[in-house]
Amino acid sequence: MEQIALEGMEFFAFHGYYDEEQKIGNKYGVDLYIQTDLHAAGASDKLQETVNYEVLYRLVAEEMLAPARLLEHVGHRVMDRILTQFPHVYTVKVCVSKFNPPLGGICRRARITLKRKRAQNAPQNPEK
C-alpha cells in the first residue's frame, strides 16, 4: 500500500465542549493520511487513477464547518466520509488539533489521532 498525505491543513472552526468555544471559534489543524494502491496512477499519469487531493481537502473542510463538541467526533466524521466516498482507500488516519485550547495554562495545541482500516469483507470498487 502506498500513502497520500495532506499535512498542515488549517481551518477556523467552531468546535468545543463549552458553549463559548462554539460561539467564538478557534484555529484547528488537520493532518490526513490515506493508504491506497497508487500503481495505476504511477503508470498512467492520470488523475482518475488516484485520489484527488482537492476532493480530499474539500471533504475535510466541509466536516470542519459542522460544529462538534469533541475533536474525536470531527475525526470520525472525516474517516466515515472518506471510506464512503473512496471505496478503494484501505486505511485512513486523521489527526485533528485545536490550537491554544482553553486549559487554564499554556498549551500550544490539543491533538487527537484516529486510524481506521476498511473491513476485510467490504466491497471494493475497482474504479477510482
Rosetta blueprint (number, residue, H / E / L):
1 M L
2 E E
3 Q E
4 I E
5 A E
6 L E
7 E E
8 G E
9 M E
10 E E
11 F E
12 F E
13 A E
14 F L
15 H L
16 G L
17 Y L
18 Y L
19 D H
20 E H
21 E H
22 Q H
23 K H
24 I H
25 G L
26 N E
27 K E
28 Y E
29 G E
30 V E
31 D E
32 L E
33 Y E
34 I E
35 Q E
36 T E
37 D L
38 L L
39 H H
40 A H
41 A H
42 G H
43 A H
44 S H
45 D L
46 K L
47 L H
48 Q H
49 E H
50 T L
51 V L
52 N L
53 Y H
54 E H
55 V H
56 L H
57 Y H
58 R H
59 L H
60 V H
61 A H
62 E H
63 E H
64 M H
65 L H
66 A L
67 P L
68 A L
69 R L
70 L L
71 L H
72 E H
73 H H
74 V H
75 G H
76 H H
77 R H
78 V H
79 M H
80 D H
81 R H
82 I H
83 L H
84 T H
85 Q H
86 F L
87 P L
88 H L
89 V L
90 Y L
91 T E
92 V E
93 K E
94 V E
95 C E
96 V E
97 S E
98 K E
99 F E
100 N L
101 P L
102 P L
103 L L
104 G L
105 G L
106 I L
107 C L
108 R L
109 R E
110 A E
111 R E
112 I E
113 T E
114 L E
115 K E
116 R E
117 K E
118 R L
119 A L
120 Q L
121 N L
122 A L
123 P L
124 Q L
125 N L
126 P L
127 E L
128 K L
